[in-house]
């Protein structure tokens, strides 16, 4: 049992220190990688609503919260300290605009944010999902 616990701890430590390459860019922070994949997906697919985006990135994180939300919905969540936005990457530079030329049915200025906390179990599910939807992400 102790050996299993050590293996799990080693796996989490390795994942925490890993660097991932996506479309020629190396990412040391998992949130930055997740954000880049979601941004690329929005830019290259005809996603019309946040609900469609949540259906594609159908990973539930802490307490069943979706890994992507509109900024408005994310600001309604609270983290353990009671901070609005909870564990979502809500800083302006991390917000992804769904406004795209030719999009109908999207409110002007709808912003998407991604979950900001990626322990090994959540992150491995994200990597599996990214692969299933056609993305190549490699550990370097």
C-alpha positions as CSV (number, residue, x, y, z in Angstrom):
1,X,0.0,0.0,0.0
2,X,2.8,2.4,0.8
3,X,4.4,1.6,-2.5
4,X,1.1,2.5,-4.3
5,X,0.9,5.8,-2.5
6,X,4.5,6.6,-3.4
7,X,3.8,5.8,-7.1
8,X,0.8,8.1,-7.0
9,X,2.9,10.8,-5.4
10,X,5.7,10.3,-7.9
11,X,3.2,10.5,-10.8
12,X,1.7,13.8,-9.5
13,X,5.1,15.3,-9.0
14,X,6.2,14.3,-12.5
15,X,3.0,15.8,-14.0
16,X,3.4,19.0,-11.9
17,X,7.0,19.5,-13.3
18,X,6.3,18.5,-16.9
19,X,6.5,20.8,-19.8
20,X,4.0,20.2,-22.7
21,X,4.3,21.3,-26.3
22,X,1.3,22.3,-28.3
23,X,1.5,23.8,-31.8
24,X,5.2,24.6,-31.4
25,X,4.8,26.4,-28.0
26,X,6.1,24.9,-24.7
27,X,3.8,25.3,-21.7
28,X,5.1,25.0,-18.1
29,X,1.8,25.9,-16.6
30,X,-1.1,23.4,-17.2
31,X,-3.7,26.2,-17.1
32,X,-1.9,28.1,-19.9
33,X,-1.9,24.9,-22.0
34,X,-5.6,24.2,-21.3
35,X,-6.4,27.8,-22.2
36,X,-4.4,27.6,-25.5
37,X,-6.3,24.4,-26.5
38,X,-9.7,25.9,-25.7
39,X,-8.8,29.2,-27.5
40,X,-7.6,27.2,-30.6
41,X,-10.8,25.1,-30.6
42,X,-13.0,28.3,-30.5
43,X,-10.9,29.9,-33.3
44,X,-11.1,26.8,-35.6
45,X,-14.6,25.5,-35.0
46,X,-18.1,26.9,-35.4
47,X,-19.0,26.9,-31.7
48,X,-22.2,28.9,-31.4
49,X,-22.8,28.9,-27.6
50,X,-21.1,28.3,-24.3
51,X,-23.2,25.2,-23.9
52,X,-21.8,23.7,-27.1
53,X,-18.3,24.5,-25.9
54,X,-19.0,22.8,-22.5
55,X,-20.3,19.7,-24.4
56,X,-17.0,19.4,-26.2
57,X,-14.8,20.0,-23.1
58,X,-17.0,17.8,-20.9
59,X,-14.7,17.5,-18.0
60,X,-16.2,18.0,-14.5
61,X,-13.7,19.3,-12.0
62,X,-14.2,20.1,-8.3
63,X,-17.8,19.5,-7.2
64,X,-19.0,18.7,-10.7
65,X,-18.2,22.2,-12.1
66,X,-17.5,22.3,-15.8
67,X,-13.9,23.1,-16.8
68,X,-15.1,25.9,-19.1
69,X,-17.6,28.6,-18.2
70,X,-18.7,32.0,-19.3
71,X,-16.9,34.7,-17.3
72,X,-20.3,35.7,-15.8
73,X,-21.1,32.2,-14.6
74,X,-17.5,31.7,-13.3
75,X,-17.8,34.9,-11.2
76,X,-20.8,33.4,-9.5
77,X,-18.7,30.6,-8.1
78,X,-16.6,30.9,-5.0
79,X,-13.4,29.3,-3.9
80,X,-12.7,28.0,-0.4
81,X,-11.8,31.5,0.7
82,X,-15.0,32.9,-0.7
83,X,-13.3,34.7,-3.6
84,X,-15.5,35.4,-6.6
85,X,-14.4,33.5,-9.7
86,X,-13.4,30.5,-7.6
87,X,-10.7,28.4,-9.2
88,X,-11.2,29.8,-12.7
89,X,-8.6,31.8,-14.6
90,X,-10.5,35.1,-14.6
91,X,-7.7,37.6,-15.2
92,X,-8.4,39.6,-18.3
93,X,-5.5,38.2,-20.3
94,X,-6.8,34.7,-19.6
95,X,-10.3,35.4,-20.9
96,X,-11.2,34.0,-24.3
97,X,-13.6,35.9,-26.5
98,X,-16.2,33.9,-28.3
99,X,-16.9,36.9,-30.5
100,X,-16.1,35.8,-34.0
101,X,-16.9,37.4,-37.4
102,X,-20.0,35.7,-38.7
103,X,-21.1,34.2,-35.4
104,X,-24.8,34.4,-35.0
105,X,-26.4,33.7,-31.6
106,X,-23.4,34.8,-29.6
107,X,-23.8,37.7,-27.3
108,X,-21.3,40.4,-28.2
109,X,-18.4,40.2,-25.7
110,X,-19.1,36.7,-24.3
111,X,-16.0,35.7,-22.5
112,X,-15.0,32.1,-21.7
113,X,-12.7,31.1,-18.8
114,X,-11.0,27.8,-17.9
115,X,-10.5,26.0,-14.7
116,X,-7.2,27.1,-13.0
117,X,-6.4,24.0,-10.8
118,X,-5.1,20.9,-12.6
119,X,-4.0,18.1,-10.3
120,X,-2.8,14.9,-12.1
121,X,-6.3,13.2,-12.2
122,X,-8.0,16.2,-13.8
123,X,-5.1,16.9,-16.1
124,X,-4.8,13.4,-17.5
125,X,-8.5,13.5,-18.3
126,X,-7.9,16.8,-20.2
127,X,-5.0,15.3,-22.1
128,X,-7.2,12.3,-23.1
129,X,-10.0,14.6,-24.2
130,X,-7.6,16.8,-26.2
131,X,-6.3,13.8,-28.0
132,X,-9.8,12.5,-28.8
133,X,-10.8,15.8,-30.4
134,X,-7.7,15.7,-32.6
135,X,-5.0,17.7,-30.7
136,X,-1.4,16.7,-30.5
137,X,0.1,17.6,-27.2
138,X,3.5,16.1,-26.3
139,X,5.5,16.1,-23.1
140,X,9.0,17.5,-23.6
